[in-house]
Amino acid sequence: MPVCFRTFAAPLVLVSVLGLAAVPARAQAPAPIGVAAPLTGPVALLGRQIVAGAQAASGGTPILSADTRCEAEGGAEAARQLRAGGARIVVGFLCAEALEAALPILGEAGIPTIAVGVRADRITDNRARSGALVWRLGPRSDAEAQALARAIRERWGAASFALVDDGGTESRALVDAVRAALESEGRAPAIAVTLRAGAANQSLLAGRLAASGARNVVIAAGPGDAAVLARDAAAAGTPFALIGSESLFDERAAGEAPELPAGTLAVAERGFYPSSDPAAPGADVDPSAAGYRRLATAAVEIANQALRDAGDTAELRDALAAGDFATILGPISFDEKGDSSLDHFGLYEWRDGRFQPTDAAEATR
């Protein structure tokens, strides 16, 4: 019986093998790219921008999205969903708490993350210690202050300047960072003051600025407060040059205030605000085509290139660390911390009722 078994079994096995060989190999579906974004709640519009940008750059790679809700619990749930769905790399995240909750879950599975909207410096500053598989495409929180300090140097040289904030936590932190950057070069402000946000009259503050001798003002406040202050200074015969932060782009803060004076400068993230888009001034801009869409598109372009170059988790990590990636935003690489080489902030000037790029190079970004 054993002999008979071997006599008949061998041909059967051979037939099975030949039969399998005759069946064409089925192509394996590519692993999806995970997209983690707030898809419900007050910032869902921004999450939809991320998803739209990711889909625009998918190039046939499946996109698997998960809702972070911009909270820690949502971030953890999204990470588990994306891991279970087979994502090999994840892009997205707008809120630090969601990202920080997701990173251990994704990292345990060897899934790298490219963050597009979390600015907290600690995300990459702590990477060497935490071992998190995270790279940041969006700007760091200190990038805006550095851009402001650079604009002050380029536009005002050694002239005296004043620092004004609106009392908000973020505004004060920004002004403090600008002050530290300039004082490290031996340049101290003539005066640093806080305005009364929302006040209809800023004459007293305008007088204090005039008395300081500063005719250049750095302001971290909304456009309404900045416009009122500039108006009252001009009315007193002591107008000043003005450079502001991204807060000047906040149309909600303009209210019934006068328009900003022509020539007002502001630093802002390039291509982020529809009102600064040189392609269609005054035209209605689809909100899903603005904001984080371009960053998400670039993130997926990077993810696709890294996936093509990598075979396993270690190779994927190395590909992100060493790669020079071609994107819609130009060539991008990452430093040893995981921050991108992208120069996020440009300088804009208020002309004809909107902020416009200060030069042709800015307009093409």
C-alpha positions in Angstrom: 0.0 0.0 0.0 2.8 2.5 0.8 4.3 1.7 -2.6 1.0 2.2 -4.4 0.5 5.5 -2.5 3.9 6.8 -3.7 3.2 5.5 -7.2 -0.1 7.4 -7.6 0.6 10.4 -5.3 3.6 11.7 -7.1 1.9 12.2 -10.4 -1.0 13.9 -8.7 1.3 16.3 -7.0 3.1 17.0 -10.3 -0.2 17.7 -12.0 -1.2 20.1 -9.3 2.0 22.0 -9.6 1.8 22.1 -13.4 -1.8 23.2 -13.1 -0.8 26.1 -10.8 1.9 27.1 -13.1 -0.6 27.3 -15.9 -2.7 29.8 -14.0 -1.5 33.4 -14.6 -0.1 35.1 -11.4 -2.6 37.7 -10.1 -1.0 41.1 -9.5 -0.9 42.1 -5.9 -2.9 45.2 -5.1 -0.7 48.0 -3.8 -0.9 48.8 -0.1 -3.0 51.9 0.6 -1.7 55.2 1.7 -3.4 56.2 4.9 -4.8 59.7 5.3 -5.5 60.9 8.9 -7.6 64.1 9.1 -10.5 65.7 11.0 -13.5 64.7 8.9 -16.1 65.7 11.4 -16.3 68.6 13.8 -15.4 72.3 13.5 -12.3 71.9 11.3 -13.8 69.2 9.0 -13.3 71.6 6.0 -9.6 71.5 6.6 -9.7 67.7 6.8 -11.5 67.6 3.5 -8.7 69.7 2.0 -6.2 67.1 3.1 -8.2 64.2 1.6 -8.8 66.1 -1.7 -5.0 66.8 -1.9 -4.2 63.2 -1.2 -6.6 61.9 -3.8 -5.2 64.3 -6.4 -1.7 62.7 -6.0 -2.7 59.1 -5.5 -1.5 58.0 -9.0 -3.5 54.8 -8.7 -2.4 54.0 -5.1 -5.5 53.4 -2.9 -6.2 56.1 -0.4 -7.6 55.0 3.0 -8.9 57.9 5.1 -9.7 57.9 8.8 -11.3 60.7 11.0 -9.0 62.0 13.8 -11.6 64.5 15.0 -8.6 66.6 16.0 -8.5 65.0 19.4 -6.3 62.3 21.1 -9.0 59.6 21.2 -9.8 60.2 17.5 -6.1 60.1 16.6 -5.7 56.8 18.3 -8.8 55.3 16.6 -7.7 56.6 13.2 -4.3 55.0 13.7 -5.8 51.6 14.5 -8.2 51.8 11.5 -5.3 52.7 9.2 -3.1 49.9 10.6 -5.9 47.4 10.2 -6.6 48.6 6.7 -3.0 47.7 5.6 -1.6 51.2 5.2 2.2 51.2 4.8 2.6 55.0 5.3 0.2 57.7 6.7 -0.1 61.4 5.8 -2.2 64.1 7.3 -2.8 65.3 10.9 -3.7 68.8 11.9 -3.7 68.6 15.7 -0.8 67.8 17.9 -2.9 65.8 20.4 -4.3 63.5 17.6 -0.8 63.0 16.1 0.8 62.2 19.4 -1.8 59.6 20.3 -1.5 58.0 16.9 2.3 57.8 16.6 2.9 54.9 19.1 0.2 52.8 17.4 1.5 53.4 14.0 5.2 53.2 15.0 4.6 49.8 16.7 3.4 48.5 13.3 6.4 50.2 11.5 4.2 52.7 9.7 5.9 56.1 9.0 3.8 59.3 9.2 4.2 62.5 7.2 2.5 65.3 9.2 1.2 68.2 7.2 -0.4 70.6 9.7 1.0 70.1 13.2 3.4 72.9 13.9 4.4 72.0 17.5 8.2 72.0 17.6 8.3 69.0 20.0 6.9 66.6 17.4 10.3 66.5 15.6 12.5 67.9 18.4 11.7 64.8 20.5 11.9 62.3 17.7 15.4 61.0 18.5 14.4 60.3 22.1 10.9 58.9 21.4 11.8 56.9 18.3 8.6 58.1 16.6 8.5 57.4 12.8 7.4 60.9 12.0 8.4 63.4 9.3 7.0 66.9 9.1 6.1 68.5 5.8 4.3 71.5 7.2 6.1 74.4 9.0 7.4 74.3 12.6 5.8 76.7 15.1 9.0 78.7 15.1 9.1 79.2 11.3 6.7 82.2 11.3 8.9 84.1 13.9 12.0 83.3 11.8 10.2 84.6 8.7 9.2 87.8 10.4 12.7 88.4 11.7 14.0 87.9 8.2 11.5 90.3 6.8 12.5 92.9 9.4 16.2 92.6 8.6 15.6 92.8 4.8 13.1 95.7 4.9 14.2 97.8 7.8 17.8 97.2 8.2 19.1 98.7 11.4 16.2 101.1 11.8 14.4 101.1 15.2 11.2 99.2 15.5 8.3 98.5 18.0 6.6 95.2 18.9 2.8 95.1 19.4 0.7 92.1 20.3 -3.0 91.7 21.0 -2.6 89.9 24.3 -3.4 86.4 23.0 -1.2 83.5 24.0 -0.1 82.8 20.4 0.5 86.5 19.6 2.6 87.0 22.7 4.6 83.8 22.0 5.2 85.0 18.4 6.4 88.4 19.5 8.6 87.0 22.1 10.2 84.7 19.5 10.8 87.5 17.1 12.3 89.6 19.9 14.6 86.9 20.9 15.8 86.3 17.3 16.6 90.0 16.8 18.1 90.6 20.3 20.5 87.7 19.6 21.8 90.0 16.9 22.0 93.0 19.2 18.8 94.6 18.0 16.3 95.4 20.8 12.9 97.0 20.1 12.3 100.6 21.0 9.1 99.6 22.8 7.0 96.4 23.2 3.4 96.9 24.1 0.0 95.1 24.1 -3.0 96.7 22.5 -6.7 96.5 23.6 -8.1 94.0 21.1 -11.3 95.1 19.5 -11.1 98.8 20.6 -12.6 101.4 18.2 -9.8 103.8 19.0 -6.1 103.2 19.4 -4.9 106.9 19.7 -3.2 106.4 23.1 -1.2 103.5 21.8 -0.4 105.4 18.6 1.0 108.2 20.8 3.1 105.8 22.8 4.6 104.4 19.6 5.3 107.9 18.3 7.0 108.9 21.6 9.3 105.8 21.4 10.7 107.2 18.1 9.9 103.9 16.3 8.5 104.4 12.8 8.4 100.7 12.1 5.9 98.4 13.8 5.8 94.6 14.1 2.2 93.6 15.0 0.8 90.3 16.0 -2.9 91.0 15.8 -5.9 90.8 13.5 -6.4 93.1 10.5 -9.1 95.1 12.4 -6.9 96.1 15.3 -3.9 96.7 13.0 -6.0 99.0 10.7 -7.4 101.0 13.6 -4.0 101.5 15.0 -2.5 102.6 11.7 -5.4 104.9 11.0 -5.0 106.7 14.4 -1.3 107.0 14.0 -1.7 108.6 10.6 -4.4 110.9 11.9 -1.9 112.1 14.5 0.7 112.8 11.9 3.0 109.9 12.9 2.3 107.1 10.4 4.5 104.1 10.5 5.5 101.1 8.3 3.8 97.9 9.4 4.8 94.2 9.2 2.3 91.7 10.6 1.9 88.0 11.0 -0.5 85.5 9.5 -3.2 87.0 11.8 -3.5 89.9 9.3 -5.0 87.4 6.8 -7.9 86.6 9.2 -10.9 88.1 7.4 -13.1 87.3 10.3 -11.1 89.7 12.5 -11.5 92.6 10.1 -15.1 93.4 11.1 -16.2 97.0 10.4 -12.6 98.3 10.8 -11.0 100.5 8.2 -8.9 98.9 5.5 -5.3 98.3 6.1 -3.1 101.0 4.7 -1.5 100.3 1.3 2.0 98.9 1.7 1.3 96.9 4.9 3.4 93.8 4.8 2.7 90.4 6.3 4.3 87.0 6.3 2.1 84.0 5.6 2.4 80.4 4.5 2.6 80.4 0.7 -0.4 79.2 -1.2 -2.4 78.8 2.0 -4.8 81.7 1.9 -7.2 82.2 -1.0 -7.1 86.0 -0.6 -3.4 85.9 -1.5 -3.8 83.7 -4.5 -2.5 85.6 -7.5 -4.2 83.3 -10.0 -7.7 84.5 -9.4 -7.9 87.8 -7.4 -11.4 88.5 -6.2 -12.8 85.2 -7.6 -14.6 82.7 -5.5 -12.2 80.0 -4.4 -13.3 76.5 -3.7 -12.4 75.9 0.0 -11.4 72.3 -0.7 -8.8 73.5 -3.2 -7.1 75.8 -0.8 -5.3 75.5 2.5 -3.9 72.1 3.2 -4.7 70.6 -0.2 -1.3 71.4 -1.7 0.6 70.2 1.3 -1.4 66.9 1.3 -0.7 66.5 -2.5 3.0 66.9 -1.9 2.9 64.5 1.1 1.4 61.8 -1.0 3.8 62.5 -3.9 6.6 61.9 -1.3 4.9 58.8 0.0 4.5 57.3 -3.4 8.2 57.9 -4.3 9.3 56.5 -0.9 7.1 53.4 -1.4 8.6 52.8 -4.9 12.1 53.0 -3.5 11.6 50.9 -0.4 11.0 47.2 0.2 10.4 47.0 3.9 9.9 49.2 6.9 13.6 50.0 7.4 14.0 50.8 3.8 10.9 53.0 3.8 12.3 54.9 6.8 15.7 55.3 5.1 14.0 56.4 1.9 12.2 59.2 3.7 15.4 60.2 5.5 17.6 60.2 2.5 15.3 61.1 -0.4 15.2 64.2 -2.5 11.6 64.2 -3.6 10.0 66.0 -6.6 6.7 67.6 -5.6 4.3 70.3 -6.8 6.0 72.5 -4.2 9.4 71.9 -5.6 12.2 69.5 -4.5 11.8 68.5 -0.8 14.1 66.6 1.6 14.1 66.1 5.3 16.7 67.0 7.9 18.0 64.7 10.7 15.0 65.8 12.9 12.5 65.0 10.2 11.6 68.6 9.3 11.3 69.4 5.6 13.5 71.7 3.6 10.5 73.6 2.3 10.6 77.4 2.8 7.0 77.8 3.9 6.6 81.5 4.5 6.5 84.3 1.9 6.2 88.1 2.3 3.0 89.7 1.1 2.0 93.4 0.6 -1.5 94.9 0.9 -2.4 96.4 -2.5 -5.8 96.9 -4.2 -7.7 95.5 -1.3 -5.8 92.3 -0.8 -2.5 90.8 0.1 -0.3 90.2 -2.9 3.1 88.5 -3.3 6.0 91.0 -3.0 7.8 89.7 -6.1 7.3 87.5 -9.1 9.0 84.5 -7.4 6.4 84.5 -4.7 3.6 84.6 -7.2 4.7 81.3 -8.8 4.7 79.3 -5.6 
